Amino acid sequence: MADRPVILITGTSRGIGRQLAEHYGAKDYQVVGCSRREPAITDANYRHFALDVADEPAVKKMFTAMRGDYGRLDALVNNAGIASMNHILTTPMATVLDVLSTNVAGTFLFCREAAKLMQRRRAGRIVNFSSVAAPLKLEGEAIYAASKAAVISLTEVLARELADFGITVNAIGPTPIHTDLIASVPAAKLDSLIARQAIRRYGEISDVINVIDFFLRPESDFVTGQTIFLGGV
């Protein structure tokens, strides 16, 4: 097991995270996942931790277990995220704090702890999740768009801070994909968003996997600090 590459994916209970866990498990990675809820993943290559990504003691405990059991971490995919569609005048502070805690603080925390483990082998890949909500300045999603813009800035700074350790840090910005994340968004709003893309269709999980696969390739060791937005925005 120690010789197999280890990938950590956050938010694996459903949606994109779950499908990423299944994809990399099928590629013979040892997949470690986490989410607040247990996922319905039965792959023998998968191991789960139930936690909140912004819970620092729980996250540190998970990394301690990983360090002892695997002694390595080859890749981190920060997929966990939450969204809330509200006009600023009707956005409660509790929503603001929840979104920033998961999308920004959680991403930062996992990047920090992953880098500590990756630096042992002087190699690693970190992929963060942004969103087209940031460059499109989506109305009604001010705090979500702001959180994803923060992820882009974090990605660019960490790319410089971690380069000397052989760790690349990049981000992907998906367009709407049929998952629970957009289930509460009105269809007219989604149609309007997609109409602003160069390629006017919903995204697919395969589109996301294609970009992450590119970032994880050994040949991509000269690619860092980049954000790839899907659909053309």
N, C-alpha and C positions, 0 to 999 in steps of 0.2 A: 504493500500500500504506500510506503514511504516514497517509492520511486515514481508514482503516478502524480501528474500535476493536480494541484488543489485549487479549486475556484470557489470563492465565497460570493453568494448572490443574496441580496436583501429583498424582502418582500415576496417570498416564494409561495405564499398561501394560495394565490390565485393569479389570474391574468398573465401579463408578460413575464413576471418573475417565475411563476410555476412552469411556464413553457420553456423558459431559459434553463431552468434546473433540469428538466427532462432532456433538453437538447444536449447540454454538456455532459450529462450522465451517460447518454448514448455514445458520446465521443470518448468515453473512457476517462473522463475527469473524475476525481473524487470531489463531489459537489457538497458544499456545506451551505445550508440555507437558513434563513431566519425570518420570522414574522410573528405577529401577536397571536395568530391562530395556527393550529396544526394543518399542514397541507395534505392533500390526498395523493401523496407521491410514494410509490412502493418500490422504486428503483433501489437496488442493493448498493448503488454507488452514491446514494444520497443520505445525508445526516442533517437533522433539523435541531435548531435552538429556538425556543419560544421566548421572545423578548420584544421590547419596544426599542427601536433603533436609536432613540435619544436617551435611553437609560444607561448612563455611563458605567455604573457598577456591573450591570448585567452584561454589557458589551465586553468589558474588560475580562469578566469571568469566562465568557465564550472564547475570547482570544487566548486566554491562558490554557483552556482545554485544547484548543487547536494546536497551540505550540507544543504541548506535551504529546499529543496523539500523532501529529503529522510532521512537526518540525519545519514546516514550510508553508508558504502561501504564494501561489503563482499569479493569481488574478483576483480582483475584486470588482464586482458589478453592483453599483449603488442604484438599484432599481426602486426601492421602497419610496413611495411618495403619496401624498394626499392632495386633493384639490377642493376648492369651494368656490362656487359661482355666486357672487353677491356684488351688488353695487356698493361702493365704498360707504354710502350713507346707511346701508343696512348690514354692514359687516361687523359682527361683535368681536371684541378683543380676544375672546376665547378662541375664535376661529383663526385669528391672526397668529396667536401663539402656537396653536396646534400645527398649522401649516409650516411655520418657520422651524418649529422643533423637529418635525419629521424630515422636511425637505432640505433644510440647511444644516441644522445642528447634527442631525443623524448622519448626513453625508460627510460632514467634517469629522465626526467622531470615528466613523469607519475608515476614512482615509488615513487618519492619524495612526490608529491601531494597526491597520494593515501595513502601513509603511514601516512600522517598527519590526514587524515579522519579515517583510520582504527584504529589508536591508541586509539581513543575515546572508542572503545568497546573492546580493548585489544585482537583483533582477526582480521585475514585477510589472504587472499591468493593472492600472486602475481605470475603470470606465464609469463615469457619472451620468446620471440622467437629467438633462435639461428638458426643454419643451419649446415648440414653435410659439407658444404663448408669449415668450419673452421678446423675440424680434418682431412679432406681429402686434405687440402692445394691445392684447385683447381686452376689450371693454368688459367689465363684469368679473374680471379675474385679476384684479390689481395685486392682491397679496400673493396669489399663486404665481403670476408672471414675475413678480419681484423676487420670489423665492428661487425661481428657476434662473433668473438673471444672476442671482448671487452664486448659484452653482457654477455658472460659466466663469465668473470671476475667480471663484475658489479653484476651479480646474486650472486656469491659466497661471495662477500664482504657485500652486502646488507642483505644476509641471517644472517650474524653475527650481523650487526648493528641493525636489526629489530627484532631479536629473543625475546628480552625482552618485546616486545610489543605484543607477540603472533602472529606475522606475519611471515608466511613462504614465501620464495622466491625461486622459481625453474625455470628451463628453459627446453624447448623442442627443439630438433634439427631435423626438418623434412628432409626427403629425397625428391627428386623431386616429385611434385604433379602437375597434369594438371591444372594449373591456369595461369593467365596473367603474373605472375612473371617470368615464364620460357618460355613464348611464343616466345621470340626472340633468345633463345639458340638453336644452331644447334642440330638436332636429334642425330648426331654421337657423339657430346659432352655429351649429356644426356645418351646415351647408354653406353659410356665409364665409366661414373660416376656410373651408376647402376651396372655395371659389377664388381665394387669394393666393393659392399655391400655384406654382408653375405646372405641376402635374396634379390634376384635379380628381383625386380619389382618396379614399380612406387608406391609411397605412395598414400593413400586414405584419404579423409577428416575424415573418421571414425577412422583411425589410430591416427590422431591428437586428435580427441575428446576423445578417450580412455585414452590417457595420461593426458590430461587436467582434465578430470573427476577424475582421480586418485589423482592428485595434490589438487583438490578442496575438496575431501572428508574430513569430520570431523576427520576420523580415520588417516588421513595423517598429523596430526599435529606434528609428529616427523620426518617428511621428509622435509629437507630444504637444500639449497645450491647445489642442484643436477641438472645435465643436462642429459636428456634422449634423445639419438640419435636414430632415427628410422632406421630400415633396417639392422643394424649391421655394424658399420664402424670401 
